[in-house]
Amino acid sequence: MNVVLVIASILILLKWAVEFWLSRLNRTHVMRHKDSVPEAFREIIDPATYAKSVDYTLARGQLGQWETAWSTLVLLGVLLSGALPLALEYFTAQFGRSEWSMAGYLFAVGTALSLAGLPFDWYGQFRLEERFGFNTTTARLWWLDRFKGLLLGAVIGIPLLTLLLFLALRSGTWWWLWAWGAMLGFQLLMLVLAPVLILPLFNKFTPLPEGGLRDQLLALAERTGFRARSIQVMDGSKRSRHSNAFFTGFGRFRKIVLFDTLMEQLKESELAAVLAHEIGHYRKGHIPKMLIWSALSLLGGFYALAWLSDQAWFYRAFGFEPGNLAAAFILFALLAGTVTFWFTPLANHWSRRFEYEADAFAAQAMTETGSLVGALRKLNEKNLSNLTPHPLFSGFHHSHPTLLEREAALKNALAR
């Protein structure tokens, strides 16, 4: 076995080992509070619901451990078995070496690898989520979602991959800049098109009915300088009892979306506070900041891919002949996570800062904190959130602060 393959295997196993350790650390931390509700939560959640949330956290953690171990084994098996170069030889023999053929190869490999995770997705939905009362979807809808996703991936992904390969092969040394520009343009285009063309393929969106809630939310949006095309309700309950709210779109296509489950769980003032929080992300400039971060990360990724694609040892280490950019693309996609994983805490730290800022904005917009605190408590209770995560586990896996951290920050929000 060559040195590059050994190093790649070590990095993959190291990532798995750290994820396993973090999960066990979190499990032990949560188990310490299993028998009784911690004092800080006794006014927030009843003992039965708290015990259920602990069981849900432990069950999800255990499933996550098995899923991570399986995906690690699949990745190592694919890299070490020589299956990838064999598949490339087959595609080349059957369909030639055109950009379309190589894009088809990339799509086929990605699809095949995603199939390996289907049993865990199915178990998570129809066993784990069902056991804790969250699942509302049917097997037919579950499979239909995946079929639609596969079709969308083919219709959108194959032409996009073809374009990237075309630019890589036809635009010279600086092809990675052209590819980066194309991918960035695609992402911005999706911000506009996804709410209009893609999301409605999976969910039904209906205008929020006339009434006091709609008037209150529109008045809040007007007061905070957030002009949206519409406020819509999404039928999230046809798949899950989990709840959420978000705004989507770009420019004049922007719209506010509330899960129907959220509307069932919260009072009008609490819904307004949740909306104020989402508007806070917009007013504080979090969206363009995240887009800039994404663009810079993408640029770094394409630069690294371009450098690796010029290294003969990179291809030969995994059984490919040097120079085939499709091979470089798939290897980079499979191995990039072994590096980006270690930067996850930095990204989550940044995300949590944004959450605090959006909470503070909501408190200012509502001129009180009670509504947002009430909403956060109900959402944590209804979603059976982990109220006592281990700090290290949270750093790697949680983009939002814990309930207690957010409440503590909100106490000072109106004083600023």
C-alpha positions in Angstrom: 0.0 0.0 0.0 1.4 3.4 -1.0 2.1 6.2 1.5 -0.6 8.5 0.2 -3.3 5.8 0.6 -2.0 5.1 4.1 -2.2 8.8 5.1 -5.7 9.1 3.6 -6.9 6.0 5.5 -5.4 7.4 8.7 -7.2 10.7 8.3 -10.5 9.0 7.6 -10.1 6.8 10.6 -9.0 9.7 12.8 -12.1 11.6 11.9 -14.3 8.6 12.7 -12.4 8.1 16.0 -12.9 11.7 17.1 -16.6 11.6 16.1 -17.1 8.4 18.1 -15.3 9.9 21.1 -17.4 13.1 20.9 -20.6 11.0 20.7 -19.6 8.9 23.7 -18.6 12.0 25.6 -22.0 13.6 25.0 -23.8 10.4 25.9 -22.0 10.2 29.3 -22.7 13.9 29.9 -26.4 13.5 29.1 -26.7 10.3 31.2 -25.5 12.2 34.3 -28.7 14.2 34.3 -31.0 11.3 33.2 -32.7 10.5 36.5 -33.9 14.0 37.4 -34.5 17.3 35.8 -31.6 19.7 36.3 -32.6 22.6 38.5 -32.1 25.1 35.7 -34.9 23.4 33.7 -37.5 22.6 36.4 -39.6 25.6 35.5 -39.3 24.9 31.8 -40.0 21.2 31.3 -41.9 18.5 33.2 -40.0 15.4 34.3 -41.8 13.0 31.8 -41.0 15.2 28.8 -37.4 15.7 30.0 -36.9 12.0 30.4 -38.3 11.5 26.9 -35.9 14.2 25.5 -32.9 12.4 27.1 -34.0 9.0 25.6 -34.4 10.7 22.2 -31.0 12.3 22.4 -29.4 8.9 23.4 -31.2 7.1 20.6 -30.2 9.6 18.0 -26.6 9.5 19.2 -26.5 5.7 19.0 -27.9 5.7 15.5 -25.4 8.4 14.6 -22.5 6.3 15.8 -23.6 3.3 13.7 -24.2 5.5 10.7 -20.8 7.2 11.0 -19.0 3.8 11.4 -20.8 2.4 8.3 -20.1 5.5 6.1 -16.4 5.3 7.2 -16.3 1.6 6.2 -18.0 2.3 2.9 -15.6 5.2 2.1 -12.5 3.1 3.0 -13.9 0.2 1.0 -14.5 2.3 -2.1 -11.0 3.9 -1.9 -9.1 0.7 -1.1 -10.9 -1.7 -3.4 -10.1 0.0 -6.7 -13.9 0.2 -7.5 -13.6 3.9 -8.5 -11.0 3.4 -11.3 -12.9 0.2 -12.5 -16.1 2.2 -12.7 -14.3 4.9 -14.7 -12.9 2.4 -17.1 -16.4 1.0 -17.7 -17.9 4.5 -18.3 -15.0 5.3 -20.6 -15.5 2.1 -22.6 -19.3 2.5 -22.8 -19.7 6.3 -23.3 -16.3 7.7 -24.2 -14.3 10.5 -22.5 -16.6 13.5 -23.2 -17.4 16.0 -20.5 -21.0 14.6 -20.5 -19.8 11.1 -20.0 -17.4 12.0 -17.2 -20.2 14.1 -15.5 -22.4 11.0 -15.7 -19.7 9.0 -14.0 -19.5 11.5 -11.2 -23.2 11.5 -10.8 -23.4 7.7 -10.8 -20.7 7.3 -8.2 -22.4 9.9 -6.0 -25.7 8.2 -6.3 -24.3 4.8 -5.6 -22.6 6.1 -2.4 -25.8 7.8 -1.2 -27.6 4.5 -1.6 -25.4 3.0 1.2 -27.0 5.4 3.7 -30.6 4.7 2.8 -31.1 2.0 5.5 -30.1 4.4 8.2 -32.3 7.1 6.7 -35.2 4.7 6.6 -34.6 3.5 10.2 -34.3 7.0 11.5 -37.6 8.0 10.0 -39.8 4.9 10.4 -38.3 3.5 13.6 -36.6 6.2 15.7 -38.8 9.2 14.8 -41.9 7.0 14.9 -41.0 5.8 18.4 -40.8 9.3 19.7 -44.0 10.5 17.9 -42.4 12.7 15.3 -42.9 10.7 12.1 -46.0 11.6 10.0 -44.8 10.5 6.6 -45.7 7.4 4.7 -43.3 4.9 2.9 -44.8 6.0 -0.4 -44.0 9.7 0.3 -40.5 8.9 1.6 -39.6 7.0 -1.5 -41.2 9.7 -3.7 -39.0 12.3 -2.1 -35.9 10.4 -2.9 -37.0 9.7 -6.4 -37.7 13.4 -6.9 -34.3 14.2 -5.4 -32.6 11.8 -7.8 -34.3 13.3 -10.8 -33.4 16.8 -9.7 -29.9 15.8 -9.1 -29.7 14.4 -12.7 -31.4 17.3 -14.3 -29.4 20.0 -12.5 -26.3 18.2 -11.3 -25.1 16.5 -14.6 -25.2 19.7 -16.7 -23.5 21.6 -13.9 -20.7 19.0 -13.6 -20.4 19.0 -17.4 -19.9 22.7 -17.3 -17.3 22.5 -14.6 -15.4 19.8 -16.5 -15.6 21.8 -19.7 -14.1 24.8 -18.0 -11.4 22.7 -16.4 -10.4 21.2 -19.7 -10.8 24.3 -22.0 -9.9 27.4 -20.0 -6.2 26.9 -19.2 -4.2 27.1 -16.0 -6.7 29.4 -14.3 -9.6 27.1 -15.0 -10.4 26.9 -11.2 -11.3 30.6 -11.2 -13.7 30.1 -14.1 -15.2 27.1 -12.4 -15.5 28.9 -9.1 -17.3 31.7 -10.9 -19.7 29.3 -12.5 -20.5 27.5 -9.3 -21.0 30.8 -7.4 -23.3 32.0 -10.1 -25.3 28.7 -9.9 -25.6 29.0 -6.1 -26.9 32.6 -6.4 -29.3 31.5 -9.1 -30.7 28.8 -6.9 -31.4 31.4 -4.2 -33.9 32.8 -6.6 -35.2 29.7 -8.3 -35.4 27.2 -5.5 -38.3 28.8 -3.6 -40.2 29.2 -6.9 -39.4 25.9 -8.7 -37.9 23.4 -6.4 -39.4 23.7 -2.9 -43.0 23.4 -4.2 -42.1 20.0 -5.7 -41.8 18.7 -2.1 -44.2 20.8 0.0 -47.4 22.8 -0.4 -47.1 26.5 0.3 -50.3 28.5 1.0 -50.7 32.2 1.9 -51.1 32.9 5.6 -54.9 33.5 6.0 -56.2 37.0 6.7 -56.5 37.8 10.3 -54.8 39.1 13.4 -51.7 36.9 13.1 -51.1 38.0 9.5 -51.6 41.6 10.3 -49.3 41.4 13.3 -46.5 39.7 11.3 -46.8 42.1 8.4 -46.7 45.0 10.8 -43.6 43.6 12.4 -41.9 43.1 8.9 -42.8 46.7 8.0 -41.6 48.1 11.3 -38.2 46.3 11.0 -37.7 47.2 7.4 -38.1 43.7 6.0 -40.1 43.7 2.9 -41.2 40.2 1.8 -43.3 39.1 -1.1 -45.5 37.0 1.1 -46.0 35.1 4.3 -46.7 31.5 3.6 -47.5 28.3 5.6 -45.7 25.1 4.6 -47.3 21.7 5.2 -44.3 20.3 7.2 -46.7 18.2 9.2 -47.1 15.7 6.3 -43.6 14.5 7.1 -42.8 15.3 10.7 -44.1 17.0 13.8 -40.8 18.9 14.1 -41.3 22.7 13.6 -39.4 25.6 12.1 -39.6 28.9 10.4 -37.4 30.5 7.8 -37.3 33.1 5.0 -36.2 32.1 1.6 -35.6 33.7 -1.8 -33.6 36.7 -2.8 -34.6 40.3 -3.6 -38.2 40.7 -4.5 -38.7 36.9 -4.5 -38.1 36.8 -0.7 -40.8 35.2 1.3 -41.4 34.3 4.9 -42.3 30.6 5.6 -43.9 29.2 8.7 -44.3 25.4 9.3 -47.9 24.5 10.1 -46.6 22.6 13.1 -45.0 25.8 14.4 -48.3 27.7 14.2 -50.0 24.9 16.2 -47.4 25.1 19.0 -46.9 28.8 19.5 -49.0 31.8 20.5 -49.3 34.8 18.1 -46.8 36.9 20.1 -44.3 33.9 20.1 -44.7 33.5 16.4 -44.0 37.2 15.9 -40.8 36.8 18.1 -39.6 33.9 16.0 -40.2 35.9 12.8 -38.4 38.8 14.4 -35.4 36.5 15.0 -35.4 35.4 11.4 -35.6 39.1 10.2 -32.7 39.8 12.6 -30.5 37.5 10.4 -31.4 39.6 7.4 -31.1 43.0 9.1 -27.8 42.2 10.7 -26.3 41.2 7.4 -25.8 37.6 8.2 -27.0 36.3 4.8 -24.4 38.2 2.8 -21.7 37.4 5.3 -22.5 33.7 5.0 -22.5 34.0 1.2 -19.1 35.6 1.3 -17.8 32.9 3.6 -19.3 30.2 1.3 -17.7 31.9 -1.7 -14.3 32.1 -0.2 -14.5 28.5 1.0 -15.5 27.5 -2.5 -12.6 29.4 -3.9 -10.2 27.7 -1.6 -11.7 24.3 -2.5 -11.3 24.9 -6.3 -7.7 26.0 -5.8 -6.9 22.9 -3.8 -8.7 20.7 -6.4 -6.7 22.4 -9.2 -3.4 21.8 -7.4 -4.2 18.2 -6.7 -5.3 17.6 -10.3 -1.8 18.5 -11.4 -0.2 15.9 -9.1 0.5 12.5 -10.7 0.9 10.9 -7.3 -2.6 11.9 -6.3 -4.1 9.9 -9.2 -1.8 6.9 -9.0 -2.3 6.5 -5.2 -5.9 5.6 -5.8 -5.4 3.5 -9.0 -6.2 6.2 -11.6 -4.2 7.2 -14.6 -2.9 10.8 -14.2 -4.7 13.6 -15.9 -8.4 12.5 -15.8 -10.1 15.4 -14.1 -13.2 13.4 -13.3 -11.0 11.2 -11.1 -9.6 14.3 -9.3 -13.2 15.6 -8.8 -14.5 12.5 -7.2 -11.4 11.9 -5.0 -11.5 15.5 -3.8 -15.2 15.2 -3.0 -14.6 12.1 -1.0 -11.6 13.2 0.9 -12.3 16.9 1.6 -14.4 16.1 4.7 -11.3 14.8 6.4 -9.9 18.3 6.4 -13.0 20.5 6.7 -14.2 18.5 9.7 -11.6 20.1 11.9 -12.8 23.6 11.0 -16.4 22.8 12.0 -16.1 24.4 15.5 -15.0 27.7 14.0 -18.0 27.7 11.6 -20.4 26.8 14.5 -18.9 29.5 16.7 -19.6 32.0 14.0 -23.1 30.7 13.5 -23.8 30.9 17.3 -22.7 34.5 17.3 -25.2 35.2 14.5 -27.9 33.5 16.6 -27.2 35.7 19.6 -27.4 38.8 17.4 -30.7 37.7 15.9 -32.1 37.0 19.3 -31.0 40.5 20.5 -32.6 42.1 17.4 -35.9 40.2 18.1 -35.9 41.4 21.7 -35.4 45.0 20.5 -38.1 44.6 17.8 -40.6 43.1 20.3 -39.6 45.5 23.1 -39.6 42.5 25.4 -38.0 39.1 25.8 -40.8 37.0 27.2 -42.3 36.1 23.8 -39.0 34.8 22.4 -38.1 33.0 25.6 -41.5 31.4 25.6 -41.1 30.3 21.9 -37.6 28.9 22.5 -38.7 26.9 25.5 -41.7 25.4 23.6 -39.6 24.6 20.6 -37.0 22.9 22.7 -39.7 21.0 24.5 -41.7 20.0 21.5 -38.6 19.0 19.5 -37.2 17.0 22.5 -33.9 19.0 22.1 -30.8 18.0 24.0 -30.8 20.5 26.8 -27.5 19.4 28.3 -25.0 18.7 25.5 -21.3 18.3 26.2 -19.5 21.6 25.2 -17.1 19.8 22.9 -19.8 17.8 21.2 -21.8 21.0 20.8 -18.9 22.8 19.3 -18.6 20.2 16.5 -22.3 19.5 16.0 -24.5 22.5 17.1 -24.8 25.7 15.1 -27.1 27.2 17.7 -26.5 28.0 21.3 -28.2 25.9 24.0 -31.5 27.1 25.5 -29.9 28.3 28.7 -27.1 30.2 26.8 -29.7 32.0 24.7 -31.9 32.9 27.7 -28.9 34.2 29.6 -27.9 36.4 26.6 -31.5 37.7 26.2 -31.6 38.9 29.8 -29.1 41.7 28.7 -30.5 42.2 25.2 -32.8 45.1 26.0 -30.2 46.9 28.2 -27.8 47.4 25.3 
